[in-house]
């Protein structure tokens, strides 16, 4: 089956490009001397995690206990839940059930959350990493508060393994280098403070595809990029991937044509609605680099550009933020050399808790 | 099980409020003398469609053949696919398979699409409505081109039943009344032109929850609102629903607290990422009307406001655009008087083609 015969919209992964992305970043991490623990929330697909682990990843990163459950079920043995999980009895039971089969670490960013986690998980063997705010100002404590939280965690019967941060402020024009600097600086500060307070610091974990190429290696012992496996329009626009490194596209059909625009049968229910303030559109077309998705609704995308295809023709849409696209579909089509060679189930789709 | 014991994030539907919304709009349509054909893309839940039909809806509206398949499977017998469907052989076969069990109409907005549909469906009994652009400038032809498209459809062996429009430009401050005027005017113009050209015009169909309350009834024979069953932050901000008419919320837990903000465990993977230029945030809290979700990522929402709940407490988030929320989850919890009374499967989730 060649691509133009597929029903659209369809989420399509180019296996060759994906494999090259997996290899490239594994080598980069090796050259830099940092462990690679890719964030699998980007793809939610066990087959891709297996490729990453085979290429040398030390384990995986997830965002939720639900994602951890899926990947442990599929064989993952070393999982970091990079999130300040608030435990309930039910959620702690779910985590405890994983500990027979995997090393599991979770995030913590307050003494209260540490005490709460300890009520359910004291002595269970779960590790915690203190989340540090390196400038994104989302969750995480300021570097000066890391020891206080770590001591609360230790006091609650949890094993403190180190610290982590997510430099989300790396997503923007010219933002990656300064954010990478903040990231490494915050981790170095946290590491020094923890060691001074008597903690053994096994892990100082940084994140993000944009900050991956940072040449400043002091601080992080591991990195947690996610998007690099697929690329997306955000990374393309920010210069963190090239067009020929984009492995995931959404095949769409032109269903309506007008002198100033064409309309595609892919909207926010398959492309996601992420649009950063600096983005030039709601997405782009891989084969028409000057085109932009100027408007999007649930099942329509309005495309403006030159030389656009006509009614009934198909295009490859590059979504703005690929992590939210994969979470919208139950499976992706795997293509190689323009032919469909299989389907992968998005096994952790919708595992938000 | 009371709500605070639920694992979060959880999508929760208040059955009493939902039922009141269904009844209120059914009565409104009856008073105005227009048929009600609710758009079920908002909820994708057969149980809710059944409530709408029981309250007097003449049929349902869907966006895709895939949605039509799910609702016909669950008993719908009168379905309008309000979309300019571009048919392939496979898609035409799927539509044809529905025609034994349901009256089905589809949209068309060009002579080329009409000819294409006719190649596969000539004489099959499917009805078409010509889509008119009433000012949203997405799909649809200008009112002056309606007859040309209708004649192409008739020439291709399709049964022309009338015209439809979606006044999407009604979504904005003070935009509903002028957009409703455009909607009714476009439908009236289309109806007159079609009748003059010898077509029997059974249906002139308008849309949208914002334009629902338009007092100008000339033009439309039916209306296709969707969001009214649930309400959302967009409708709340635009004054098209009150806080006590919001039937769907996302229960979330405060997982991180800071002097200037709290962080919830609900992000774009359960709330969606829709944010119109005029919106005051990425969503709101039902019980804290002054609070705003000022930032959102996949599993975090940053909330700013006064008197916010603390670590471990739960809140009810009102998402900006409810249609995209339901499409993210496999089921919703149904509550009445604060108790969970069941779960509904989002049977048409992800049916984008």
Interface residues (C-beta under 8 A of the other chain):
Chain A: X5 X7 X8 X9 X10 X41 X63 X64 X83 X84 X85 X86 X88 X90 X91 X109 X110 X112 X113 X116 X137 X138 X139 X140 X168 X253 X254 X255 X256 X257 X261 X263 X265 X266 X268 X269 X270 X272 X273 X274 X275 X295 X297 X298 X299 X300 X302 X311 X312 X321 X323 X324 X327 X328 X329 X330 X350 X352 X353
Chain B: X5 X7 X8 X9 X10 X41 X63 X64 X83 X84 X85 X86 X88 X90 X91 X109 X110 X112 X113 X116 X137 X138 X139 X140 X168 X253 X254 X255 X256 X257 X261 X263 X265 X266 X268 X269 X270 X272 X273 X274 X275 X295 X297 X298 X299 X300 X302 X311 X312 X321 X323 X324 X327 X328 X329 X330 X350 X352 X353
